[in-house]
Amino acid sequence: MRAQGVEIANTKSSLVDVVTAADREAERLVAEALRAARPQDGLLGEEGLSAPSISGITWVVDPIDGTVNYLYDLPSYAVSIAATVEDGGPGTMADGRRAVAGAVYVPALDELFTAHEGGGSQLNGRSIRVSEAEELALSLVATGFGYTVERRTEQAEVVRQLIPRVRDIRRMGAAAVDLCNLAAGRLDAYYERGLAPWDFAAGALIAREAGAAILSLAEHELPGEPMLIAGPPSLARDLKAEIQRAYASLPEAGR
């Protein structure tokens, strides 16, 4: 469908937050395959397809993570699929789900990232690990921006305060791909506010199984919503402290 041209089917949170016809078709294809293979499992898809779970497993699907990149034919977009449970075990995210298996496929690069709980992470079948970075000042950090003017303004101010304290910032536009690049050691750390479950379900598992710590911003919160911070454990903690300081400096309305 990308070769045939992109058809914008709808917008979501703002006029720049688009849904393409390919998002919907990809989600339909994934849902059909999952229902055929595992009819007792549930489904949660970004574009609205859902089904209750009888087995206790729910598949969380982002048919195209990085839709704007797909729209512009930039290679950083992916299909993200995770099998999740709601048992409250270690690794539970803010939505109450814990991913036990996940895959993120980047079609433009033919890269398949996979992980299952306790089994490590792989890229095209090869084991991957997070970087060994320990010093924030020498770390390459990725982030993402929301789609509303208010959220982008807040996030830009956090980046302004953070960038003097790190090697550099990357903003590539697909949370699942960022988390997988972190898992492969291509990035040292990653953070983002405002992610949805389908944005991080598979990617966070892949990063965690590659050795990353997955943190929230506030001590009483689980990671994922409203904030996810990831990286080698000591580096993730240092990044968290810097982000906390940046948000504490914002006016109350921006926190």
Backbone torsions as a table, in degrees:
resi	resn	phi	psi	omega
1	MET	NA	-32.2	178.9
2	ARG	-63.4	-39.4	-179.5
3	ALA	-68.4	-27.4	-179.1
4	GLN	-82.1	-12.9	-177.2
5	GLY	112.5	147.5	-174.1
6	VAL	-94.8	130.1	176.2
7	GLU	-110.7	117.3	176.7
8	ILE	-76.8	121.6	-175.6
9	ALA	-95.3	-27.0	-174.8
10	ASN	-170.6	171.7	168.8
11	THR	-123.9	161.3	-176.4
12	LYS	-117.1	-99.0	-172.7
13	SER	-71.9	-23.6	177.8
14	SER	-157.7	175.4	-178.5
15	LEU	-64.9	-20.6	-180.0
16	VAL	-95.4	-2.5	179.2
17	ASP	-98.6	91.7	-167.6
18	VAL	-100.0	157.6	169.7
19	VAL	-122.5	129.8	177.7
20	THR	-100.5	164.1	175.3
21	ALA	-59.6	-32.1	179.8
22	ALA	-68.1	-34.3	174.5
23	ASP	-54.8	-49.5	-176.2
24	ARG	-68.9	-39.5	-180.0
25	GLU	-69.2	-40.5	177.9
26	ALA	-63.1	-42.5	179.1
27	GLU	-63.8	-39.2	178.6
28	ARG	-62.2	-44.5	-179.8
29	LEU	-63.1	-43.8	179.6
30	VAL	-64.1	-44.7	-178.8
31	ALA	-61.8	-42.7	179.1
32	GLU	-62.1	-42.8	-179.6
33	ALA	-65.6	-41.7	179.9
34	LEU	-67.1	-41.5	179.3
35	ARG	-64.8	-36.1	178.6
36	ALA	-69.2	-39.4	-176.2
37	ALA	-81.7	-35.9	-173.5
38	ARG	-140.9	75.1	-172.8
39	PRO	-67.1	-16.6	-179.5
40	GLN	-87.6	-8.7	-176.9
41	ASP	-85.2	156.9	176.8
42	GLY	-90.3	173.6	-177.5
43	LEU	-144.0	135.4	171.2
44	LEU	-132.2	109.0	-178.6
45	GLY	-111.6	145.0	-178.1
46	GLU	-59.1	-36.9	-174.2
47	GLU	-90.4	14.5	168.4
48	GLY	111.9	-14.3	177.8
49	LEU	-71.7	132.1	-179.8
50	SER	-151.4	156.6	177.2
51	ALA	-155.6	141.2	178.3
52	PRO	-70.5	154.9	-179.4
53	SER	-98.1	132.7	172.1
54	ILE	-97.0	-34.6	-176.1
55	SER	-79.4	-18.0	-172.9
56	GLY	96.7	-6.3	177.5
57	ILE	-106.0	132.6	174.8
58	THR	-123.3	130.4	177.9
59	TRP	-90.2	122.7	-179.8
60	VAL	-102.7	121.3	-167.6
61	VAL	-124.5	127.4	166.6
62	ASP	-112.9	104.9	-172.4
63	PRO	-66.3	-35.8	170.1
64	ILE	-141.1	101.3	172.1
65	ASP	-83.4	124.3	-173.6
66	GLY	92.3	45.1	-175.3
67	THR	-61.6	-36.0	179.2
68	VAL	-65.5	-37.3	174.0
69	ASN	-61.9	-43.0	176.3
70	TYR	-59.2	-42.7	-179.9
71	LEU	-58.3	-41.1	-176.8
72	TYR	-93.6	2.8	-178.6
73	ASP	63.5	34.9	168.7
74	LEU	-87.8	143.9	-169.0
75	PRO	-75.2	-10.0	-175.3
76	SER	-86.7	73.8	170.8
77	TYR	-144.4	158.2	-170.2
78	ALA	-156.5	161.7	166.9
79	VAL	-99.7	127.2	-176.4
80	SER	-122.2	126.6	-176.8
81	ILE	-137.7	130.8	178.3
82	ALA	-137.3	140.8	170.3
83	ALA	-91.3	125.6	-174.8
84	THR	-126.5	155.5	173.5
85	VAL	-128.5	164.4	179.1
86	GLU	-123.5	72.3	-177.8
87	ASP	-115.8	1.8	178.6
88	GLY	73.8	11.7	-178.0
89	GLY	-74.6	173.9	178.4
90	PRO	-55.7	136.6	-177.4
91	GLY	95.9	1.0	176.5
92	THR	-64.1	136.2	-178.5
93	MET	-100.5	179.1	-172.7
94	ALA	-62.8	-23.9	179.0
95	ASP	-83.2	2.1	178.8
96	GLY	88.7	-0.9	-178.1
97	ARG	-103.3	151.4	175.1
98	ARG	-125.2	120.7	179.3
99	ALA	-75.4	133.2	178.2
100	VAL	-111.6	-15.5	174.4
101	ALA	-155.7	147.9	-179.6
102	GLY	-159.3	156.0	175.9
103	ALA	-143.9	139.8	174.6
104	VAL	-129.6	120.3	-179.5
105	TYR	-112.1	126.5	178.3
106	VAL	-104.1	95.7	-169.8
107	PRO	-65.8	-35.3	-177.8
108	ALA	-63.8	-24.9	-179.5
109	LEU	-110.8	-2.3	-176.3
110	ASP	52.7	48.9	179.1
111	GLU	-115.6	125.4	179.0
112	LEU	-115.3	113.4	176.0
113	PHE	-98.1	133.0	-178.6
114	THR	-138.6	155.6	174.1
115	ALA	-161.9	151.3	165.3
116	HIS	-135.5	155.5	-172.5
117	GLU	-56.8	123.0	179.7
118	GLY	82.1	0.7	-175.0
119	GLY	-109.5	5.8	-177.6
120	GLY	75.8	-177.2	-177.8
121	SER	-123.1	149.9	-178.2
122	GLN	-134.5	150.8	169.8
123	LEU	-121.1	114.2	-175.4
124	ASN	48.7	41.2	176.3
125	GLY	85.8	-3.5	-179.4
126	ARG	-103.1	134.1	-179.0
127	SER	-62.4	141.0	177.8
128	ILE	-129.1	155.9	177.9
129	ARG	-139.5	154.8	174.6
130	VAL	-66.2	165.2	179.5
131	SER	-67.9	167.9	178.0
132	GLU	-98.2	17.2	-178.2
133	ALA	-61.5	138.1	179.0
134	GLU	-125.8	-20.6	-175.7
135	GLU	-105.1	120.7	-176.6
136	LEU	-60.5	-36.9	-177.7
137	ALA	-63.0	-20.6	-179.6
138	LEU	-109.5	19.5	-173.0
139	SER	-106.7	139.0	174.5
140	LEU	-91.3	119.5	-171.3
141	VAL	-117.5	133.1	176.8
142	ALA	-104.9	152.5	174.8
143	THR	-150.9	-179.9	176.4
144	GLY	-142.8	160.7	179.9
145	PHE	-114.1	153.1	175.1
146	GLY	-78.1	-170.5	-174.3
147	TYR	-108.4	-10.3	178.8
148	THR	-96.3	153.0	-179.5
149	VAL	-59.9	-41.1	-177.6
150	GLU	-63.8	-45.3	-179.4
151	ARG	-67.8	-41.1	179.6
152	ARG	-63.1	-40.1	180.0
153	THR	-62.9	-44.1	176.4
154	GLU	-60.8	-47.0	-177.3
155	GLN	-67.4	-34.3	177.6
156	ALA	-64.7	-37.1	178.5
157	GLU	-67.7	-37.7	176.5
158	VAL	-64.2	-43.5	176.9
159	VAL	-60.9	-41.2	179.7
160	ARG	-57.6	-40.1	-179.7
161	GLN	-77.3	-30.2	-175.3
162	LEU	-81.8	-34.1	-168.8
163	ILE	-62.4	-30.7	175.9
164	PRO	-69.6	-11.9	-173.5
165	ARG	-104.0	0.4	-179.4
166	VAL	-129.2	170.5	176.7
167	ARG	-63.0	-48.6	178.0
168	ASP	-173.0	169.3	179.4
169	ILE	-115.5	140.0	172.3
170	ARG	-120.2	139.4	177.8
171	ARG	-133.5	99.2	-170.7
172	MET	-107.1	-10.0	166.5
173	GLY	90.8	16.1	177.3
174	ALA	-151.6	108.0	-174.2
175	ALA	-60.7	-43.3	-178.6
176	ALA	-62.5	-40.0	178.7
177	VAL	-67.8	-40.8	177.5
178	ASP	-58.4	-45.5	-178.9
179	LEU	-65.3	-35.7	177.6
180	CYS	-71.4	-39.2	175.6
181	ASN	-64.4	-35.4	172.3
182	LEU	-60.7	-46.1	-179.8
183	ALA	-59.7	-33.8	-178.1
184	ALA	-86.6	1.8	179.4
185	GLY	79.6	12.4	179.3
186	ARG	-82.6	-19.3	172.8
187	LEU	-128.4	155.1	178.6
188	ASP	-93.4	-30.4	-178.8
189	ALA	-158.2	166.5	-177.6
190	TYR	-152.9	143.4	171.2
191	TYR	-148.0	153.9	174.6
192	GLU	-164.6	143.3	175.0
193	ARG	-105.8	141.7	173.0
194	GLY	93.0	19.5	178.9
195	LEU	-76.0	152.9	173.5
196	ALA	-103.3	163.0	-176.8
197	PRO	-53.9	-40.2	-178.5
198	TRP	-69.9	-19.9	177.2
199	ASP	-69.5	-36.4	-171.0
200	PHE	-117.5	-8.2	-170.8
201	ALA	-55.2	-53.5	-180.0
202	ALA	-78.7	-43.8	-175.4
203	GLY	-62.6	-39.5	179.6
204	ALA	-65.9	-39.2	176.2
205	LEU	-63.3	-44.5	-179.9
206	ILE	-61.9	-41.6	177.7
207	ALA	-65.8	-43.7	-178.9
208	ARG	-63.9	-43.0	-179.5
209	GLU	-69.5	-17.0	175.4
210	ALA	-91.1	3.4	175.1
211	GLY	109.3	4.0	-178.8
212	ALA	-81.8	147.1	165.5
213	ALA	-88.3	138.9	178.3
214	ILE	-114.5	114.4	-171.8
215	LEU	-120.1	160.8	169.7
216	SER	-102.6	176.5	179.0
217	LEU	-84.5	-41.1	-179.4
218	ALA	-101.9	145.8	-174.6
219	GLU	-63.5	-29.9	-175.3
220	HIS	-88.1	-0.9	-176.5
221	GLU	-104.6	149.8	169.0
222	LEU	-85.3	151.3	-176.8
223	PRO	-70.3	155.7	176.2
224	GLY	119.7	-56.8	179.2
225	GLU	-135.9	123.7	4.5
226	PRO	-86.7	-7.3	-174.5
227	MET	-136.5	142.4	172.2
228	LEU	-128.2	128.3	178.0
229	ILE	-125.0	132.0	-175.0
230	ALA	-142.0	146.1	176.8
231	GLY	165.9	176.9	171.3
232	PRO	-50.6	142.3	-166.6
233	PRO	-49.3	-52.1	-177.0
234	SER	-68.0	-36.1	179.0
235	LEU	-67.9	-41.0	178.1
236	ALA	-61.2	-39.0	178.7
237	ARG	-66.2	-40.9	178.9
238	ASP	-66.2	-40.5	178.4
239	LEU	-64.4	-41.2	177.8
240	LYS	-57.3	-45.1	-179.1
241	ALA	-61.8	-40.8	179.1
242	GLU	-66.9	-40.2	179.4
243	ILE	-68.1	-38.7	176.3
244	GLN	-59.0	-43.6	179.1
245	ARG	-63.4	-40.9	-179.5
246	ALA	-64.0	-45.3	-179.3
247	TYR	-68.6	-33.6	178.9
248	ALA	-64.1	-24.1	-179.0
249	SER	-84.3	-12.1	-178.7
250	LEU	-76.1	153.5	171.1
251	PRO	-57.4	154.4	-175.0
252	GLU	-53.1	-36.5	-176.9
253	ALA	-68.4	-20.3	-177.7
254	GLY	-94.8	-0.8	-176.0
255	ARG	-88.2	NA	NA
